[in-house]
Amino acid sequence: MSIPYRIMFHWKHLDWNFPNPAMKQAFEEHQYWKTCMPAGVKVDRQGTVYVSVPRWAEGVPSTMNRIVMADGKPVLEAFPSWEWNRAGDVRMLQSVLGYEIDEHNRMWLLDQGKIAYAPSPEGSQKMIVWDLNTQRLIASIVIPDSIAPYRTSFLNDLVVDNRNGYVYITDSGCGWPDHPLDGGIIVFNMRTGEFRRVLDRHESTQDFPKFRFEIDTEPVYRNKPLKIGADGIALSADRGSLYYCQVTGRNLYSIDTSLLRDFSTPQETIRRSVQAMGSKDTTTDGMHADNQGNVLYTMLEGKGIGCYSPVTRSFTKLVSDDRMLWVDGVAFDQQGSIIFNNNRLHRMFEQPQHIDWEDPYNLIVWKAYMGKDIKSYLYG
């Protein structure tokens, strides 16, 4: 199966619509753009495209952004504002990787809290809920150390279930480099404001032991194996199944959400209830489910987007292109298309870095048409 696709935006490196010349000068003089990577990409009802740029190194101007055009070129602009992206202020956005735009046009921002892999300061790990219709803050919900340890946590991505009143979060557990992982799933009850951590260091939320993989026969992180636990996450359209996967592994896992929504369910029952759906035949970063019950997943080794059908329990490649090097995030617009991005993460954050910074297609946002009635799981 193959679907039509095209490039929406592309860069040799990211650039911003800076609020003042001094900020732009510092960005360019220190070459901070060398560690500025577009991670998650989404579009709202008005058609605005957003990208998160996690602060995994110093110098990222703003971690949450919308794409605007300046002199005919796409650049980033801090969202909701430059003030909201002030590094060092735990009340503001510190480092966003995963986020969601729900069916009410509200943005749920998952703040990792940490900058350049330092421990997350108290109060910095949080969910910010922002109303895109009124451009106002709805809530700021701190995620405590007891749920996501400030030293080891690496809050990755989230899915939102407004129907039942829950949010599910993956913690990759790789926030402390050169330390054993501490992966898990975090469940948030919107009504009570309570968090619960489940599947802590379960085999499905950890890296697969001694896992190595290649992209284009090129070993990923050549000098040492990459270790990333629970990462991609997707919620079925009926809200009944939570799907997730680690990056350093190829399996897709699922669990019945009724077990997770009941905070009295014993941890051991949850651990025994994880189902392995099979191998995707590729490592995966981001995932997203559609309104038909299918799960879309990024293909790192396969350089594209794949789809899992729970009806046939089969995995299918939807789109692939040699330029799709490290496809990170995938989401839906309101017109039947998916949007996704690739960012060469494996080349940007390896030491030494090996990217041709003159290549105009280093970083790309793509669009692929799925069908006029296909939307996000949120509209299932």
Secondary structure, 3 states (H helix, E strand, C coil): CCCCEEEEEEECCCCECCCCHHHHHHHHHCCHHHHCCCCCEEECCCCCEEEECCCCCCCCCCCEEEEEEECCEEEEEECCCCHHHCCCCCCCCCCEEEEEECCCCEEEEEECCCCCCCCCCCCCCEEEEEECCCCEEEEEEECCCCCCCCCCCCEEEEEEECCCCEEEEEECCCCCCCCCCCCEEEEEECCCCCEEEECCCCCCCCCCCCCCCEECCEECCCCCCCCCCEEEEEECCCCCEEEEEECCCCEEEEEEHHHHHCCCCCHHHHHHCCEEEEECCCCCCCEEEECCCCEEEEECCCCEEEEEECCCCEEEEEEECCCCCCEEEEEECCCCEEEEEECCHHHHCCCCCCCCCCCCCCEEEEEEECCCCCCEHHHC
